[in-house]
Amino acid sequence: MSIKIIIADDHVIMRQGLIQMLQADGHFTVIGECGDGVSLINLVLTESPDVVLMDISMPEMSGLVAIDKILAQRPMTRILVLSMHNEREYMEAMRDAGAKGYLQKETSADALVQAIKQVAAGKQIFPGLESLTAETSPATISPLSVLTRREREVFFLVAAGNTSKRIAELLTMSLKTAENHRSNIYKKLNVSSSAELIRLAGKAGLLE
């Protein structure tokens, strides 16, 4: 049976190349493509893919936020991240958010095809993460570890420079709720402004 895939990347050439590669393999059917996080969520909810192949850095809504929203509404979705970022913090953030795998864009076509098949079968693919995690000291623990799923969504939107009003629009919540989440995040991370939060995110390697 063909594996149904949705591809999300803000570079059209990247998407076209992935589509050609996957369709040539014969085991995949690309049922949708998009270039931003908001469109990705809508596609997943309407098309019900087996696997989502997605980037992290996308306009409108970062992939780091989109994954939380997707899995909150469709938890059975299997997500494989294909990113230019090689920092441990990104891999851990996506794994903790529920992704099944994380590969860099320099991965070979054969390795990517195999990874998609493994993720579709329910396996996890995080090359090198175990050894990296073993070396992690308490000082380098991701700030995301103390946040709830919804707070992680708000965290990344604040780090991207969004206002509370815009966050409320993107996450379909009231302005008061967005501001409450923002306040709780500040308290948990011991920061007092968006500028401090952005600096904290930068030190943790969580800025795109």
DABEL-V359084 format. One line per field, one symbol per residue. phi: phi as a letter, one per 20 degrees, with the letter a starting at -180 (. if undefined). psi: psi as a letter, one per 30 degrees, with the letter a starting at -180 (. if undefined). Layout:
phi->???
psi->???
//
This chain:
phi->.feecddcbedgfffffffffffffndcceeabacbffffgffffedlffcddceeebfmbggfegffffffdbfefdddeccefdfggffffffffofeabcefegfgfffgfffffffenedccgnffffffefegfdfffffedfgfffgfgffffenfffffffffdlcffffffffffffgffelccbffffffffffemdee
psi->kkkkkkkjkfjeeeeeeeeeeeefeffljjflllgleeeeeeeefefilekkjllejllekkffeeeeeefefiffkkkkkjlfkgkeeeeeeeeffglfljllffkleeeeeeeeeeefgglkjikfeeeeeffklefgkkffffkleeeeeeeeeefggkleeeeeeeghlleeeeeeeeeeeeeeghlgleeeeeeeeeefggk.
//
